[in-house]
């Protein structure tokens, strides 16, 4: 009579670690990265996506440390994977937030700062122009297959940042130092529009000094709004050339954060 299949604690721990530890890192990335980590994608769908991605990439990953599921070291390793995944996801948020800030700046300059709506992706109130830039950069991000680059870097991160041997302090500091890039990139995006609207406002100031009896508020506000829409429409012709270097730099920072090739 053949004995039943017997599994040792070490074998069970190895199987659990080889799947569960990568799952937490993948899940953290999907919960924090743009598009997939927004409220537009249900949490159950994100969980299924994380399970599917983990099943696909696990056979090609390096060996995972054998841990006891009820041990404190296992909890520390799970926390490490969540932090690494969150850092990778938040680094991509810098690209999208640059366009949101750019929309906020140009909306204030053209007099549409009061026109706000609830952003369904983040659940906060933002300017309509900022929401327009968010939808535009989302389409460009997916159209250029940047999400596939993210998944590639995520897979390589298990080799460059192995489980149990990642130095999180250095990576966290690198992410903090890159946060100042958001405002600089936003200013560069809207600099032509800001300059044109500044010229318009200066012209209104000269008109007010030349003809004090002219009610500049009744004329200037709608004219500034119309000219701002025209300037925004003209600037959209070159949005792809402005997006490509920013996206390339953001993805390069993601590779540097993950120490990927």
C-alpha positions in Angstrom: 0.0 0.0 0.0 1.5 3.3 -1.1 1.9 5.9 1.6 0.0 9.1 1.2 1.7 12.2 -0.1 3.4 13.9 2.8 4.5 17.5 2.8 7.0 19.0 5.2 6.7 22.4 6.7 9.8 23.5 4.7 8.1 22.5 1.4 4.8 24.3 2.3 6.8 27.4 3.4 8.8 27.4 0.1 5.6 27.2 -2.0 3.8 29.8 0.0 6.8 32.2 -0.1 7.4 31.7 -3.8 3.9 32.9 -4.6 2.6 35.1 -1.7 5.7 37.4 -1.4 5.7 38.4 -5.1 1.9 38.7 -4.9 2.1 41.5 -2.2 4.6 43.5 -4.3 2.6 43.2 -7.5 -0.6 44.1 -5.6 1.0 47.1 -4.0 2.1 48.4 -7.5 -1.4 47.9 -8.9 -3.0 49.7 -5.9 -0.8 52.8 -6.1 0.1 53.2 -9.8 -1.9 55.5 -12.1 -4.9 54.2 -14.1 -5.0 50.8 -12.5 -4.7 52.1 -8.9 -7.6 54.6 -9.2 -11.2 54.2 -8.0 -12.3 53.6 -11.6 -10.9 50.1 -11.4 -12.7 48.0 -8.7 -10.6 46.5 -6.0 -11.7 43.0 -6.9 -10.5 43.5 -10.5 -7.2 44.7 -9.3 -6.9 41.7 -7.0 -7.6 39.3 -10.0 -5.1 41.2 -12.1 -2.5 40.9 -9.4 -3.1 37.1 -9.1 -2.9 36.7 -12.9 0.4 38.7 -13.2 1.9 36.8 -10.2 1.0 33.4 -11.7 2.7 34.4 -15.0 5.9 35.9 -13.5 6.6 33.5 -10.6 8.2 30.7 -12.7 10.9 33.1 -13.9 11.7 34.7 -10.6 14.8 34.0 -8.4 14.3 31.6 -5.4 12.4 33.1 -2.5 13.5 32.8 1.1 11.8 30.0 3.0 9.8 31.4 5.9 7.3 30.3 8.4 3.9 31.9 7.6 3.3 32.6 11.3 6.8 34.0 11.9 7.7 37.6 12.5 10.2 37.5 9.7 7.4 36.6 7.3 5.5 39.7 8.3 8.6 41.9 7.9 9.1 40.5 4.4 5.5 41.1 3.5 5.8 44.7 4.7 9.0 45.1 2.6 7.2 44.0 -0.5 4.3 46.4 0.1 6.7 49.3 0.6 8.7 48.5 -2.6 5.6 48.1 -4.6 4.1 51.4 -3.2 7.4 53.2 -4.1 7.3 52.0 -7.6 3.6 52.9 -8.0 4.0 56.4 -6.4 7.0 57.2 -8.7 4.6 56.9 -11.7 2.1 59.2 -10.0 4.7 62.0 -10.5 4.1 62.0 -14.2 0.4 62.3 -13.9 0.5 64.9 -11.2 2.7 67.1 -13.4 -0.1 67.4 -15.9 -2.7 67.9 -13.1 -0.6 70.8 -11.7 -0.2 72.2 -15.2 -3.9 72.2 -15.7 -4.4 73.9 -12.4 -1.9 76.7 -13.3 -3.4 77.4 -16.7 -7.0 77.3 -15.3 -6.1 80.0 -12.8 -4.4 82.1 -15.4 -7.3 82.0 -17.8 -10.0 82.6 -15.2 -11.3 79.0 -15.0 -10.1 78.3 -11.5 -13.6 78.3 -10.2 -14.7 75.7 -12.8 -14.0 72.5 -10.9 -15.4 69.0 -10.9 -14.8 65.8 -8.9 -12.0 63.7 -10.2 -13.4 60.2 -10.4 -9.9 58.7 -10.3 -8.8 60.3 -7.0 -12.1 61.5 -5.5 -11.1 65.1 -5.1 -12.2 68.3 -6.7 -9.9 69.6 -9.4 -10.1 72.2 -12.2 -11.8 71.1 -15.4 -8.6 71.9 -17.3 -6.6 69.6 -15.0 -9.2 66.8 -15.5 -8.8 67.3 -19.2 -5.0 66.9 -19.0 -5.5 63.8 -16.8 -7.6 62.1 -19.3 -5.2 63.1 -22.1 -2.1 61.8 -20.4 -4.0 58.5 -19.5 -4.7 57.9 -23.2 -1.2 58.7 -24.1 0.2 56.5 -21.4 -1.8 53.5 -22.6 -1.4 54.3 -26.3 2.4 54.2 -25.9 2.3 50.9 -24.0 4.0 52.5 -21.0 2.1 50.1 -18.7 3.9 47.2 -20.3 7.2 48.9 -19.4 6.0 49.2 -15.8 5.2 45.5 -15.6 8.7 44.7 -17.2 10.4 46.8 -14.5 8.3 45.2 -11.8 9.4 41.8 -12.9 13.1 42.8 -13.0 12.8 44.3 -9.6 12.6 40.9 -8.0 16.2 40.3 -9.3 17.6 43.8 -8.7 15.7 44.2 -5.4 15.5 40.7 -4.1 13.2 39.7 -1.3 14.9 40.3 2.0 17.9 42.2 0.7 16.4 45.5 -0.4 17.7 48.8 1.0 14.5 50.8 1.3 16.0 54.0 2.9 17.9 54.9 -0.3 15.0 54.2 -2.6 12.6 56.3 -0.4 15.1 59.2 -0.4 15.4 59.0 -4.2 11.6 59.3 -4.6 11.5 62.3 -2.2 14.2 64.1 -4.2 12.3 63.6 -7.4 9.1 65.1 -6.1 10.3 68.6 -6.9 10.4 67.6 -10.5 6.5 67.8 -10.6 6.3 71.5 -10.3 9.1 72.2 -12.7 7.7 69.9 -15.4 4.2 71.5 -14.9 5.7 75.0 -15.4 7.5 74.0 -18.5 4.3 72.5 -19.9 2.2 75.7 -19.5 5.0 78.2 -19.9 3.9 79.3 -23.5 0.2 79.6 -22.4 1.2 81.5 -19.2 3.3 83.9 -21.3 0.5 84.6 -23.8 -2.0 85.2 -21.1 0.4 87.5 -19.3 0.7 89.6 -22.4 -3.1 89.7 -22.6 -3.4 90.9 -19.0 -0.7 93.5 -19.6 -2.6 94.8 -22.6 -5.8 95.1 -20.4 -3.8 97.0 -17.9 -2.6 99.5 -20.5 -6.1 99.9 -21.8 -7.3 100.6 -18.2 -4.7 103.3 -17.8 -5.5 104.8 -21.2 -9.3 104.8 -20.8 -10.2 104.7 -17.1 -13.9 105.0 -17.9 -13.7 101.6 -19.6 -15.2 98.8 -17.5 -12.3 96.4 -17.9 -13.9 93.7 -15.6 -16.9 93.2 -17.9 -14.7 93.0 -21.0 -11.5 91.5 -19.7 -12.9 88.4 -18.0 -14.8 86.9 -21.0 -12.1 87.9 -23.4 -9.4 86.3 -21.2 -11.4 83.2 -21.0 -11.9 83.0 -24.8 -8.3 83.7 -25.5 -7.2 81.2 -22.9 -9.3 78.5 -24.7 -7.8 79.4 -28.0 -4.3 79.3 -26.6 -5.0 75.9 -24.9 -6.3 74.6 -28.3 -3.2 75.8 -30.1 -0.9 74.3 -27.5 -2.6 70.8 -27.9 -0.9 70.5 -31.3 2.4 70.0 -29.6 1.3 68.0 -26.6 2.8 64.7 -27.8 6.3 66.3 -28.2 5.9 67.6 -24.6 4.6 64.3 -23.2 7.3 62.0 -24.7 10.4 63.4 -22.8 8.5 63.6 -19.6 7.2 60.1 -19.9 10.7 58.8 -20.8 12.2 60.6 -17.8 9.5 59.2 -15.5 10.1 55.6 -16.7 13.8 56.1 -16.5 13.4 57.2 -12.9 11.3 54.1 -12.3 14.1 51.9 -13.6 16.7 53.7 -11.5 14.4 53.2 -8.4 14.2 49.5 -9.1 17.8 49.3 -10.2 16.6 47.7 -13.5 18.4 47.7 -16.8 
